[in-house]
Amino acid sequence: MTIKIRYFASLRERLGRSEDTVAFEESLTVSDVWYRANADQALPVNILASVNMDYVALDSIVDDEDEVAFFPPVTGG
């Protein structure tokens, strides 16, 4: 099974890429997906995540062919 991962804004810049693909055989949560793709990077504090364009909690389970996206917190001023 595979999941497409997309990174936005400062996360994309920090990681140096805009997307990844992760293959898996067991159930994964959104946070598991982050660590599969970014084993050397801690999950950022206050990160936002979506699965198939719906915001979700980091403990949400992902399915085959889902698209998981990670966003930094939005700030304005």
Helices and strands as residue ranges (DSSP letters): E 2-7, H 9-15, E 19-23, E 28-29, H 30-37, E 48-51, E 54-56, E 61-62, E 67-71
